[in-house]
Amino acid sequence: CDVELNGSKVNPATAAGLKLRDVILKVNGEPLAGASQLTEKIENCNGQELILLCRRNREEVEIRLTPVYSPAESRYKTGIWVRDSGAGIGTVTFILPDTGAFAGLGHGICDADTGELIAMRRGTVADVTISSVVKGAAGTPGELKGYFNPGKVGSLLGNTACGVWGVFSEIPECSSEPLP
């Protein structure tokens, strides 16, 4: 997103060569823990150049980026819009009761804007309450809408184009008998 500066719009990130879907790994040689840490480094840079180490299509690239001061927001900005988390509501395909391992097969968790698979190291599994269901039809996917309930019920360990998998902390209650 552009930054307003003296009546015109600039985008330091675009000018420096940062691209959509670049993954920022380090700033000035220091690994990032999340978006808030990146924001802090930008806002405290005093207009000095930042060296970003990014992953782009399985390669690492170095971007030299100089934030600009936004008088309207009284802080330094880069024109970067960062997403460091995602969420989705899905259906568990199977559970292995002995270990609590589970999988939700069919599709992975994808970016809502681009439709691309979200790269992840780990995730949290939460219980949900389903508020509406749209049944799928030939050529049209169905849809579940709902909201997350408080608390963690497991860990998500993988996200691929074929689905997600992880481990439940406790096996969820089920109203039917297990199937082999």
VEXGU-393191 format. One record per residue: residue number from 1; residue in three letters; z, x, y of N, C-alpha, C, O in turn. Coordinates in steps of 0.001 Angstrom, whole numbers. Example, Ala and Ser with C-alpha at 12.3 -4.5 7.8 and 13.67 -1.06 7.14 Angstrom:
<site 1,"ala",<7800,13190,-5690>,<7800,12300,-4500>,<7800,13200,-3300>,<8465,14236,-3319>>
<site 2,"ser",<7080,12850,-2250>,<7140,13670,-1060>,<7870,12900,30>,<8039,13409,1138>>
This chain:
<site 1,"cys",<0,856,-1185>,<0,0,0>,<0,893,1236>,<607,1964,1258>>
<site 2,"asp",<-691,424,2249>,<-823,1221,3461>,<459,1221,4280>,<1301,331,4159>>
<site 3,"val",<583,2261,5128>,<1719,2402,6036>,<1176,2228,7449>,<187,2862,7817>>
<site 4,"glu",<1825,1364,8249>,<1380,1184,9625>,<1927,2320,10475>,<3119,2625,10450>>
<site 5,"leu",<1017,2941,11231>,<1385,4103,12038>,<591,4065,13341>,<-633,4203,13337>>
<site 6,"asn",<1294,3877,14451>,<665,3853,15778>,<-498,2856,15860>,<-1560,3178,16392>>
<site 7,"gly",<-293,1668,15339>,<-1304,621,15430>,<-2425,701,14416>,<-3298,-167,14402>>
<site 8,"ser",<-2427,1716,13565>,<-3442,1794,12509>,<-2745,1940,11164>,<-1534,2147,11093>>
<site 9,"lys",<-3525,1831,10113>,<-2956,1930,8764>,<-3418,3222,8113>,<-4591,3592,8181>>
<site 10,"val",<-2461,3903,7476>,<-2753,5145,6752>,<-2166,5031,5356>,<-1262,4234,5109>>
<site 11,"asn",<-2692,5836,4454>,<-2136,5872,3106>,<-2093,7332,2642>,<-3067,7844,2089>>
<site 12,"pro",<-952,7997,2875>,<-820,9401,2491>,<-1048,9642,1003>,<-1587,10685,632>>
<site 13,"ala",<-656,8711,146>,<-818,8891,-1301>,<-2290,8914,-1690>,<-2716,9765,-2470>>
<site 14,"thr",<-3061,7986,-1150>,<-4493,7952,-1426>,<-5176,9199,-879>,<-6014,9805,-1548>>
<site 15,"ala",<-4813,9575,342>,<-5405,10757,967>,<-5098,12025,161>,<-5912,12949,131>>
<site 16,"ala",<-3935,12076,-488>,<-3548,13256,-1270>,<-4204,13280,-2651>,<-4175,14303,-3335>>
<site 17,"gly",<-4799,12147,-3064>,<-5473,12101,-4361>,<-4698,11401,-5461>,<-5114,11437,-6619>>
<site 18,"leu",<-3570,10759,-5128>,<-2830,9996,-6133>,<-3670,8784,-6523>,<-4313,8174,-5668>>
<site 19,"lys",<-3668,8431,-7808>,<-4493,7331,-8299>,<-3635,6264,-8981>,<-2525,6525,-9446>>
<site 20,"leu",<-4188,5068,-9020>,<-3554,3961,-9724>,<-3278,4380,-11160>,<-4150,4953,-11812>>
<site 21,"arg",<-2088,4104,-11659>,<-1624,4400,-13016>,<-1228,5861,-13240>,<-922,6230,-14374>>
<site 22,"asp",<-1222,6711,-12198>,<-633,8038,-12345>,<858,7847,-12613>,<1493,6978,-12016>>
<site 23,"val",<1406,8650,-13501>,<2830,8595,-13802>,<3477,9817,-13163>,<3172,10952,-13530>>
<site 24,"ile",<4374,9582,-12202>,<5022,10686,-11493>,<6171,11200,-12358>,<7123,10472,-12640>>
<site 25,"leu",<6070,12458,-12772>,<7052,13074,-13657>,<8107,13878,-12903>,<9293,13824,-13229>>
<site 26,"lys",<7659,14633,-11880>,<8569,15511,-11135>,<8206,15497,-9657>,<7056,15261,-9286>>
<site 27,"val",<9205,15755,-8822>,<8999,15967,-7390>,<9611,17313,-7051>,<10798,17542,-7283>>
<site 28,"asn",<8793,18209,-6498>,<9227,19568,-6163>,<9899,20255,-7349>,<10894,20962,-7188>>
<site 29,"gly",<9345,20039,-8538>,<9832,20690,-9753>,<11012,20018,-10422>,<11442,20461,-11487>>
<site 30,"glu",<11554,18955,-9829>,<12716,18263,-10406>,<12271,16978,-11100>,<11578,16157,-10498>>
<site 31,"pro",<12668,16794,-12378>,<12315,15558,-13102>,<12921,14329,-12420>,<13999,14399,-11830>>
<site 32,"leu",<12209,13206,-12512>,<12682,11949,-11931>,<13341,11077,-12986>,<12879,11003,-14125>>
<site 33,"ala",<14426,10415,-12597>,<15103,9483,-13488>,<14611,8051,-13262>,<14812,7189,-14118>>
<site 34,"gly",<13971,7788,-12123>,<13503,6436,-11859>,<12963,6297,-10447>,<12928,7259,-9680>>
<site 35,"ala",<12545,5087,-10118>,<11925,4812,-8821>,<12890,5032,-7667>,<12475,5503,-6608>>
<site 36,"ser",<14157,4707,-7841>,<15108,4867,-6736>,<15277,6341,-6373>,<15463,6671,-5202>>
<site 37,"gln",<15215,7226,-7362>,<15321,8659,-7080>,<14081,9149,-6325>,<14195,9999,-5441>>
<site 38,"leu",<12909,8627,-6661>,<11691,8977,-5941>,<11789,8510,-4487>,<11467,9265,-3569>>
<site 39,"thr",<12228,7281,-4278>,<12392,6740,-2930>,<13337,7611,-2114>,<13063,7905,-951>>
<site 40,"glu",<14440,8023,-2714>,<15415,8876,-2026>,<14783,10208,-1600>,<15009,10672,-483>>
<site 41,"lys",<13999,10815,-2480>,<13351,12093,-2159>,<12348,11928,-1021>,<12234,12799,-159>>
<site 42,"ile",<11625,10819,-1019>,<10650,10561,44>,<11365,10346,1373>,<10999,10945,2385>>
<site 43,"glu",<12380,9494,1369>,<13066,9152,2609>,<13837,10325,3198>,<14093,10347,4402>>
<site 44,"asn",<14212,11304,2371>,<14983,12455,2843>,<14148,13718,3011>,<14707,14806,3144>>
<site 45,"cys",<12831,13598,3008>,<11970,14782,3058>,<11777,15345,4458>,<11281,16462,4606>>
<site 46,"asn",<12162,14588,5497>,<11975,15015,6892>,<10529,15369,7210>,<10267,16246,8033>>
<site 47,"gly",<9591,14687,6559>,<8178,14913,6848>,<7587,16130,6164>,<6428,16471,6399>>
<site 48,"gln",<8375,16795,5314>,<7883,17972,4594>,<7032,17542,3398>,<7244,16477,2817>>
<site 49,"glu",<6077,18382,3047>,<5202,18118,1905>,<6014,18032,612>,<6939,18815,393>>
<site 50,"leu",<5655,17076,-234>,<6250,16932,-1563>,<5190,17312,-2591>,<4017,16965,-2450>>
<site 51,"ile",<5618,18027,-3622>,<4705,18384,-4703>,<5047,17507,-5894>,<6121,17628,-6483>>
<site 52,"leu",<4114,16614,-6245>,<4319,15679,-7351>,<3599,16192,-8588>,<2416,16529,-8531>>
<site 53,"leu",<4307,16248,-9697>,<3660,16528,-10976>,<3453,15173,-11633>,<4410,14438,-11878>>
<site 54,"cys",<2191,14848,-11918>,<1842,13525,-12443>,<1113,13658,-13770>,<442,14655,-14035>>
<site 55,"arg",<1261,12631,-14597>,<453,12528,-15820>,<-664,11548,-15522>,<-425,10426,-15077>>
<site 56,"arg",<-1892,11991,-15773>,<-3073,11158,-15557>,<-3959,11317,-16786>,<-4473,12402,-17060>>
<site 57,"asn",<-4131,10220,-17524>,<-4988,10252,-18721>,<-4664,11428,-19638>,<-5559,12181,-20022>>
<site 58,"arg",<-3406,11587,-19985>,<-2926,12619,-20918>,<-2969,14041,-20372>,<-2695,14990,-21107>>
<site 59,"glu",<-3304,14203,-19103>,<-3301,15523,-18477>,<-2290,15525,-17343>,<-2009,14482,-16752>>
<site 60,"glu",<-1737,16708,-17036>,<-834,16827,-15907>,<-1612,17329,-14696>,<-2393,18276,-14794>>
<site 61,"val",<-1388,16681,-13550>,<-2031,17086,-12301>,<-955,17245,-11235>,<69,16563,-11263>>
<site 62,"glu",<-1198,18147,-10303>,<-269,18371,-9207>,<-868,17773,-7940>,<-2018,18041,-7594>>
<site 63,"ile",<-77,16967,-7260>,<-503,16313,-6031>,<415,16789,-4907>,<1639,16744,-5032>>
<site 64,"arg",<-180,17240,-3820>,<584,17640,-2630>,<501,16497,-1630>,<-573,16166,-1128>>
<site 65,"leu",<1653,15903,-1349>,<1723,14664,-575>,<2691,14821,585>,<3839,15221,391>>
<site 66,"thr",<2233,14508,1787>,<3103,14575,2962>,<3384,13162,3455>,<2487,12500,3978>>
<site 67,"pro",<4623,12691,3295>,<4980,11353,3781>,<4872,11274,5299>,<4968,12285,5995>>
<site 68,"val",<4668,10052,5803>,<4621,9815,7245>,<5825,8968,7643>,<6338,8176,6852>>
<site 69,"tyr",<6259,9149,8877>,<7398,8382,9369>,<6915,7032,9871>,<6005,6947,10696>>
<site 70,"ser",<7537,5982,9359>,<7209,4620,9774>,<8237,4164,10806>,<9381,3880,10451>>
<site 71,"pro",<7843,4090,12085>,<8791,3622,13103>,<9267,2189,12838>,<10409,1845,13143>>
<site 72,"ala",<8394,1363,12274>,<8750,-39,12004>,<9873,-148,10978>,<10685,-1071,11039>>
<site 73,"glu",<9919,802,10025>,<10940,748,8978>,<11977,1853,9107>,<12919,1926,8319>>
<site 74,"ser",<11800,2712,10103>,<12735,3813,10374>,<12975,4696,9151>,<14108,5063,8841>>
<site 75,"arg",<11881,5027,8464>,<11999,5913,7302>,<10633,6491,6950>,<9599,6002,7404>>
<site 76,"tyr",<10651,7548,6129>,<9414,8167,5669>,<8840,7350,4527>,<9571,6827,3685>>
<site 77,"lys",<7506,7249,4514>,<6812,6460,3494>,<5574,7215,3031>,<5069,8103,3719>>
<site 78,"thr",<5094,6833,1831>,<3936,7510,1240>,<2764,6579,954>,<1642,7043,751>>
<site 79,"gly",<3009,5283,936>,<1959,4351,539>,<1908,4142,-962>,<947,3575,-1482>>
<site 80,"ile",<2952,4604,-1670>,<3014,4437,-3133>,<3789,3162,-3444>,<4843,2900,-2864>>
<site 81,"trp",<3248,2375,-4370>,<3981,1232,-4924>,<4306,1618,-6357>,<3404,1841,-7164>>
<site 82,"val",<5612,1699,-6681>,<6051,2222,-7979>,<6686,1122,-8813>,<7481,318,-8325>>
<site 83,"arg",<6315,1111,-10069>,<6960,221,-11030>,<7601,1108,-12093>,<6923,1937,-12701>>
<site 84,"asp",<8894,940,-12317>,<9549,1756,-13345>,<10221,911,-14423>,<11054,1406,-15182>>
<site 85,"ser",<9850,-367,-14483>,<10391,-1203,-15548>,<9423,-2348,-15807>,<8529,-2618,-15005>>
<site 86,"gly",<9612,-3002,-16917>,<8808,-4158,-17264>,<9645,-5097,-18103>,<10695,-4711,-18617>>
<site 87,"ala",<9192,-6308,-18242>,<9922,-7286,-19035>,<8932,-8233,-19679>,<7845,-8475,-19155>>
<site 88,"gly",<9319,-8754,-20804>,<8479,-9724,-21474>,<9297,-10552,-22439>,<10362,-10131,-22890>>
<site 89,"ile",<8801,-11715,-22746>,<9440,-12584,-23736>,<8486,-12664,-24909>,<7321,-13025,-24746>>
<site 90,"gly",<8966,-12334,-26067>,<8112,-12329,-27244>,<8793,-12954,-28438>,<9937,-13401,-28364>>
<site 91,"thr",<8071,-12976,-29533>,<8548,-13579,-30778>,<8756,-12487,-31819>,<7879,-11649,-32027>>
<site 92,"val",<9895,-12496,-32462>,<10177,-11539,-33533>,<9434,-11994,-34781>,<9575,-13137,-35216>>
<site 93,"thr",<8636,-11087,-35358>,<7863,-11404,-36554>,<8708,-11260,-37809>,<8661,-12109,-38699>>
<site 94,"phe",<9487,-10174,-37878>,<10370,-9998,-39033>,<11586,-9163,-38660>,<11577,-8405,-37690>>
<site 95,"ile",<12646,-9330,-39476>,<13889,-8565,-39353>,<14231,-8029,-40733>,<14136,-8757,-41721>>
<site 96,"leu",<14623,-6779,-40810>,<15152,-6219,-42055>,<16671,-6350,-41977>,<17317,-5579,-41267>>
<site 97,"pro",<17255,-7316,-42697>,<18679,-7621,-42542>,<19610,-6447,-42856>,<20692,-6355,-42275>>
<site 98,"asp",<19218,-5563,-43750>,<20089,-4444,-44126>,<20282,-3449,-42973>,<21335,-2820,-42875>>
<site 99,"thr",<19294,-3303,-42116>,<19369,-2292,-41055>,<19352,-2883,-39642>,<19724,-2204,-38684>>
<site 100,"gly",<18925,-4133,-39507>,<18773,-4741,-38188>,<17450,-4384,-37535>,<17190,-4788,-36402>>
<site 101,"ala",<16595,-3618,-38247>,<15283,-3278,-37702>,<14436,-4538,-37590>,<14527,-5437,-38426>>
<site 102,"phe",<13608,-4594,-36543>,<12747,-5760,-36342>,<11414,-5314,-35770>,<11264,-4185,-35303>>
<site 103,"ala",<10454,-6218,-35815>,<9167,-5998,-35146>,<8651,-7332,-34642>,<8893,-8383,-35236>>
<site 104,"gly",<7937,-7261,-33539>,<7203,-8397,-32996>,<5737,-7986,-33021>,<5290,-7219,-32168>>
<site 105,"leu",<4999,-8487,-33984>,<3626,-8037,-34186>,<2620,-8927,-33471>,<2880,-10106,-33231>>
<site 106,"gly",<1477,-8357,-33134>,<401,-9109,-32495>,<-102,-8435,-31246>,<-1308,-8257,-31076>>
<site 107,"his",<810,-8055,-30363>,<418,-7351,-29134>,<1652,-6673,-28563>,<2782,-7080,-28834>>
<site 108,"gly",<1423,-5642,-27777>,<2524,-4946,-27125>,<2853,-5574,-25788>,<2291,-6602,-25408>>
<site 109,"ile",<3781,-4932,-25075>,<4151,-5370,-23733>,<3189,-4704,-22763>,<3085,-3478,-22714>>
<site 110,"cys",<2491,-5524,-21994>,<1439,-5023,-21099>,<1792,-5270,-19642>,<2579,-6160,-19321>>
<site 111,"asp",<1204,-4477,-18774>,<1363,-4614,-17339>,<763,-5948,-16901>,<-371,-6266,-17258>>
<site 112,"ala",<1514,-6723,-16138>,<1054,-8042,-15713>,<-158,-7965,-14782>,<-969,-8890,-14745>>
<site 113,"asp",<-286,-6871,-14035>,<-1390,-6754,-13081>,<-2651,-6176,-13705>,<-3754,-6636,-13411>>
<site 114,"thr",<-2499,-5162,-14573>,<-3679,-4474,-15113>,<-4009,-4884,-16539>,<-5133,-4674,-16996>>
<site 115,"gly",<-3040,-5471,-17255>,<-3250,-5834,-18652>,<-3139,-4650,-19599>,<-3327,-4807,-20806>>
<site 116,"glu",<-2835,-3462,-19071>,<-2729,-2276,-19914>,<-1342,-2158,-20513>,<-357,-2614,-19933>>
<site 117,"leu",<-1279,-1539,-21682>,<-21,-1312,-22381>,<924,-489,-21516>,<501,493,-20906>>
<site 118,"ile",<2191,-870,-21454>,<3185,-136,-20679>,<3731,999,-21542>,<4247,768,-22636>>
<site 119,"ala",<3612,2224,-21036>,<4187,3381,-21735>,<5698,3319,-21576>,<6195,3068,-20478>>
<site 120,"met",<6427,3543,-22647>,<7884,3480,-22563>,<8517,4446,-23541>,<7936,4790,-24571>>
<site 121,"arg",<9721,4876,-23198>,<10514,5700,-24117>,<11444,4819,-24941>,<11556,4978,-26156>>
<site 122,"arg",<12112,3886,-24260>,<13094,2995,-24870>,<13194,1739,-24029>,<12791,1711,-22866>>
<site 123,"gly",<13731,716,-24633>,<13954,-516,-23893>,<15182,-1227,-24397>,<15758,-848,-25417>>
<site 124,"thr",<15579,-2247,-23689>,<16731,-3053,-24060>,<16234,-4412,-24540>,<15334,-5003,-23943>>
<site 125,"val",<16823,-4892,-25608>,<16493,-6216,-26124>,<17571,-7184,-25649>,<18763,-6933,-25823>>
<site 126,"ala",<17146,-8284,-25052>,<18068,-9304,-24563>,<17714,-10627,-25214>,<16560,-10874,-25564>>
<site 127,"asp",<18707,-11465,-25369>,<18482,-12815,-25862>,<17850,-13626,-24728>,<18118,-13367,-23555>>
<site 128,"val",<17024,-14593,-25074>,<16385,-15421,-24056>,<16579,-16895,-24370>,<16828,-17278,-25513>>
<site 129,"thr",<16462,-17695,-23353>,<16406,-19142,-23510>,<14993,-19555,-23123>,<14559,-19301,-21999>>
<site 130,"ile",<14275,-20188,-24041>,<12900,-20607,-23797>,<12924,-21908,-23004>,<13575,-22876,-23398>>
<site 131,"ser",<12199,-21922,-21869>,<12178,-23115,-21022>,<10888,-23910,-21162>,<10863,-25100,-20846>>
<site 132,"ser",<9799,-23267,-21636>,<8570,-24020,-21887>,<7679,-23261,-22855>,<7741,-22036,-22957>>
<site 133,"val",<6844,-24020,-23565>,<5925,-23454,-24548>,<4544,-24063,-24306>,<4399,-25280,-24198>>
<site 134,"val",<3528,-23188,-24223>,<2146,-23646,-24151>,<1492,-23203,-25449>,<1387,-22008,-25725>>
<site 135,"lys",<1053,-24172,-26243>,<452,-23875,-27535>,<-908,-23211,-27349>,<-1702,-23630,-26507>>
<site 136,"gly",<-1167,-22181,-28135>,<-2451,-21491,-28082>,<-3540,-22321,-28737>,<-3267,-23191,-29564>>
<site 137,"ala",<-4770,-22041,-28357>,<-5941,-22688,-28953>,<-6964,-21597,-29228>,<-6798,-20463,-28778>>
<site 138,"ala",<-8011,-21927,-29955>,<-9049,-20944,-30278>,<-9575,-20304,-28990>,<-10092,-20995,-28112>>
<site 139,"gly",<-9441,-18982,-28885>,<-9913,-18244,-27727>,<-8976,-18251,-26535>,<-9258,-17598,-25531>>
<site 140,"thr",<-7872,-18972,-26621>,<-6911,-19036,-25521>,<-5508,-18776,-26060>,<-5025,-19526,-26909>>
<site 141,"pro",<-4842,-17715,-25575>,<-3496,-17424,-26085>,<-2486,-18455,-25619>,<-2662,-19089,-24578>>
<site 142,"gly",<-1439,-18613,-26390>,<-332,-19472,-25998>,<572,-18714,-25034>,<318,-17558,-24695>>
<site 143,"glu",<1635,-19392,-24600>,<2536,-18764,-23635>,<3944,-19293,-23819>,<4155,-20494,-23989>>
<site 144,"leu",<4908,-18379,-23785>,<6320,-18746,-23770>,<6867,-18409,-22398>,<6609,-17324,-21877>>
<site 145,"lys",<7618,-19324,-21807>,<8314,-19037,-20552>,<9791,-19229,-20812>,<10197,-20105,-21576>>
<site 146,"gly",<10584,-18401,-20168>,<12016,-18501,-20353>,<12754,-17580,-19416>,<12178,-17022,-18481>>
<site 147,"tyr",<14050,-17427,-19680>,<14855,-16537,-18862>,<15783,-15737,-19762>,<16169,-16164,-20850>>
<site 148,"phe",<16123,-14551,-19257>,<16970,-13638,-20024>,<18425,-14032,-19894>,<18902,-14337,-18801>>
<site 149,"asn",<19131,-14026,-21018>,<20565,-14260,-21030>,<21271,-12919,-20820>,<20712,-11872,-21145>>
<site 150,"pro",<22487,-12939,-20283>,<23197,-11680,-20037>,<23497,-10935,-21342>,<23638,-11541,-22404>>
<site 151,"gly",<23589,-9634,-21235>,<23986,-8811,-22379>,<22814,-8193,-23110>,<21665,-8608,-22956>>
<site 152,"lys",<23134,-7194,-23907>,<22143,-6460,-24696>,<22353,-6811,-26163>,<23483,-6776,-26652>>
<site 153,"val",<21277,-7148,-26870>,<21410,-7479,-28294>,<20691,-6473,-29182>,<20673,-6618,-30404>>
<site 154,"gly",<20095,-5446,-28564>,<19427,-4429,-29363>,<18665,-3452,-28503>,<18705,-3506,-27273>>
<site 155,"ser",<17959,-2546,-29185>,<17160,-1520,-28506>,<15714,-1626,-28936>,<15421,-1777,-30122>>
<site 156,"leu",<14812,-1547,-27976>,<13381,-1507,-28249>,<13000,-38,-28361>,<13274,742,-27449>>
<site 157,"leu",<12376,345,-29458>,<12076,1748,-29725>,<10598,2081,-29624>,<10243,3248,-29463>>
<site 158,"gly",<9731,1086,-29713>,<8306,1357,-29666>,<7517,204,-29106>,<7907,-958,-29225>>
<site 159,"asn",<6383,546,-28483>,<5492,-439,-27877>,<4064,60,-28089>,<3662,1061,-27496>>
<site 160,"thr",<3301,-630,-28925>,<1918,-243,-29182>,<1020,-1464,-29012>,<1507,-2578,-28818>>
<site 161,"ala",<-277,-1252,-29085>,<-1228,-2356,-28991>,<-1031,-3360,-30115>,<-1443,-4513,-29985>>
<site 162,"cys",<-407,-2947,-31224>,<-186,-3840,-32370>,<1139,-4585,-32301>,<1362,-5509,-33084>>
<site 163,"gly",<2016,-4209,-31390>,<3289,-4896,-31273>,<4413,-3971,-30875>,<4199,-2808,-30533>>
<site 164,"val",<5631,-4519,-30925>,<6841,-3778,-30563>,<7780,-3725,-31761>,<7674,-4538,-32679>>
<site 165,"trp",<8712,-2747,-31746>,<9719,-2689,-32794>,<10991,-2080,-32241>,<10989,-1399,-31215>>
<site 166,"gly",<12081,-2345,-32954>,<13373,-1828,-32514>,<14449,-2166,-33512>,<14176,-2418,-34685>>
<site 167,"val",<15701,-2170,-33022>,<16862,-2429,-33871>,<17801,-3375,-33133>,<18132,-3154,-31969>>
<site 168,"phe",<18227,-4434,-33825>,<19228,-5345,-33267>,<20616,-4747,-33449>,<20880,-4084,-34452>>
<site 169,"ser",<21511,-4978,-32476>,<22916,-4580,-32603>,<23594,-5452,-33651>,<24386,-4967,-34460>>
<site 170,"glu",<23276,-6744,-33629>,<23746,-7710,-34617>,<22550,-8568,-35001>,<21693,-8865,-34168>>
<site 171,"ile",<22501,-8960,-36263>,<21406,-9833,-36710>,<21577,-11190,-36030>,<22657,-11775,-36106>>
<site 172,"pro",<20544,-11703,-35369>,<20665,-13008,-34713>,<20850,-14124,-35743>,<20411,-14027,-36889>>
<site 173,"glu",<21514,-15183,-35290>,<21686,-16344,-36154>,<20337,-17007,-36363>,<19512,-17067,-35452>>
<site 174,"cys",<20123,-17502,-37569>,<18849,-18129,-37894>,<19129,-19445,-38624>,<20010,-19508,-39482>>
<site 175,"ser",<18390,-20474,-38286>,<18626,-21792,-38880>,<17919,-21962,-40230>,<18097,-22988,-40886>>
<site 176,"ser",<17123,-20979,-40654>,<16442,-21104,-41941>,<16829,-19951,-42858>,<17403,-18951,-42427>>
<site 177,"glu",<16499,-20118,-44130>,<16787,-19073,-45101>,<15814,-17914,-44949>,<14649,-18125,-44613>>
<site 178,"pro",<16281,-16685,-45196>,<15368,-15543,-45117>,<14230,-15654,-46136>,<14415,-16198,-47225>>
<site 179,"leu",<13071,-15142,-45779>,<11910,-15123,-46663>,<11649,-13683,-47090>,<11852,-12756,-46307>>
<site 180,"pro",<11197,-13491,-48334>,<10909,-12133,-48773>,<9672,-11583,-48053>,<9272,-10444,-48294>>
